[in-house]
Amino acid sequence: MAEGSQRRNVFIHPTALVESNDVGDETKVWAFAHIMAGARVGRRCVVGDHAFIESGVVIGDDATIKNASLLFDGVTIADGVFIGPGVQFTNDARPRSPRAKFAMDRYGTRDWLLPTCVGTGASIGAGAIILPGVTIGTFSMVAAGSVVSRDVAPHTVVKGTPAREHGLICRCGTELRTFSRLSQRTVPPCAKCRLCSIP
């Protein structure tokens, strides 16, 4: 834990490395996780074992970052997001080593950085890879092992490599309609919670 930080009810496992002073109240950071200086983690979050959160990452409140997930500069996670174990975010579409002489000019500015945003309440399944510059919509769901290379619309389920639309999902996690019925113009309210109806 960085010296001089003021946090209330924050649990940081003794083996975790938390260099950021911007970790919200009631957040838990588990064993061997690393949160770099310049990252922001909101309130009531859980950061699992061996997760890595780089400088420049912003995580909202009530988010869950499971074990061994990797979040790099330019990634913004909204409130209530679930990031499954082993999820990898990327931020450079054409990466080179910035220390290599042939690439130094490219990394002289931050123009290479492609921001990625994950909307409120979205879930990303275990082992998914999120390519740079995409927006994952509110309450959407990315299936385990998927490779996301383009934007995901709100309340949409995507899966596969590359990830493709497979259906729609309620904020409570109940399927609203499957891919075979995506041509329907309206969706009835969720049978479980009655909250969602997607036009």
N, C-alpha and C positions, 0 to 999 in steps of 0.2 A: 504494500500500500504506500503510495507516494506521501512524503512528509508534508504536513500542513493541511491535509484534506479534512473536510468536515462531513461525515456521513453518519446517518442515524440508522441503527439496526441493519447495517450491511454486514453480511457474512462473507469473509474471504478466507478460503482454505489456506493453511500455512504454506502449502507448496505452490499456490497460484502466484503469478507475477502481475500485479495491478499497478501500472505506472500512471494511469489516468486519475486526475482529481475529479472527474465528472462521472461518477457512478451514483445512481439514484438510491434513495432510501429503500430499505427492505429488499435490496437485490442480493442474490447469492451467487458467489463465484467459486466453482468447485476446483478440485485438484488439478494442478499443472496447466490451468488455463492461463492465457497471457492477454492482457488488455493494455495496449500501448498508450503512451501519453498522446493526447490529442484526440482520442476516441471518446465518444459519449455513450453511456449506457443509462437508460431510464430507470424509473422506479419499479420495484416488484418484479424484476427480471430474474431469470436463472441462466447462468452461463455454465455449461457442462465441462467435464474433464477434457483437457487437451484442446479446448476451443482456442482459436486465435482471432483477435480483433485488432486490426491495424489502425494506426493514426488516420483520422479522417472519416472513420465509420461513425454513423449516428444510428442509435437504436432507441426506439420509443419505449413507452411504459408497457409493463405486463407481457414482455416478449420472452420466449423460450428459445435459447440457443443450445442445442444438444451437443453431445460429446464429439470432439474432433472436427467441428465445423470451422471453415476458414472464411473470414470476412475481411476484404481488403479495402483500401482507401477508395472512396467514391460510392460505397454501398450505404444506402439509407433504408432502415427497417422501421416501419410504422408500428403503432401500438397493437398489442395483442397478436403479434406474428409468431408462428411456430416454425423453427428451422430444425429439421430432423438431423440425426447423427450423420457426420461425414459429408455434409453439404459443402460444396466449394463454389465460391463466387470468384469471378475474374473481373479485371477492370481495364484490360489492354487488348485490343483486337489483333494487334500485330507485335507481340512482345519480342524485345531483344534485351540483352543485358545492358543496362545503362552505363556500366563501367567499360564496355567495349568501345574502342575508338571510333569504329564505324557507326555506332548508334548514339554517340554523345549529343550530337546536334538534335536528334529527335527528342531526347529527354531534357533538353535545355529549357523547355517550357512544360506546362501541364496539359498541352493540347491532346496528348495521347490518351488521357484519362477519360473513360466513358462511364458516366454515373449510372448506377443501377438502383432502382427503387422497388421496394416490396410494400404493397398497400396494406392498410389496416385489416387485421384478422386473417390474412393469407397464411397458407401452410405449404411448406416445401418438404417433400418426403426424403427419406434417408438416401444418401449417396447421389443426390441430384447435382448437376453442374449447371450453373447459371452464367451464361456468356455475357460479356460486358454490354452496357447500354440499353438493357431491357427494363421494362416496367411490368411488374407482376401485380395485377389488379386486386382490389379489395375483396376479401373473402374467397379468393380463388384457391385452387389446390393443384400443386405440382406432384405427380406421382413419383414414388421412389425410383431412383436410377435414371430419371429423365435428363435430357440435355435441352435446356431452354435457350433458344437462339433468337426468339422474337417475342414481342410483347404478349402478355396474357391478359385477356379481358376480365373485368370483375366477375366473380361467381362462376368462373369457368374452370373445369377440370382439364388438365393437359397431361399427356404421358407419352413416352417413347423417345426415340433418338432420330431426328429431332422431335421435340415435343409437339404434339398436335392436339387440337380440341377433341375431347371425348365426352363432354356433357356439361351440365350446370349443377351447381351445388349451393345449398342454403348456408347462411352464416353459422347455423348450428351443426353443419356437417352432413345433412341429409341430402341425398341425390334428388334433384328437381326434375331433370330429364336427361336422357342419354343421348349420345351422338346421333343415333338413328332417328331421334325426334327433334333435332335442332331446327328443323324447318318450321316447326310450330311458331306462331306469332306471339303467343302469350303463354305464360307458365302459371298454373294454379298455385295458390299459397302452399307453403311447406306443410305437409300432412302432420309433421311432428310438432313444430313450434308455431306455425301459422304466421311467421314473421315475414318471410321472403316471398315476393312475387315479382319475377323479372320480366319486364316487357320485351 
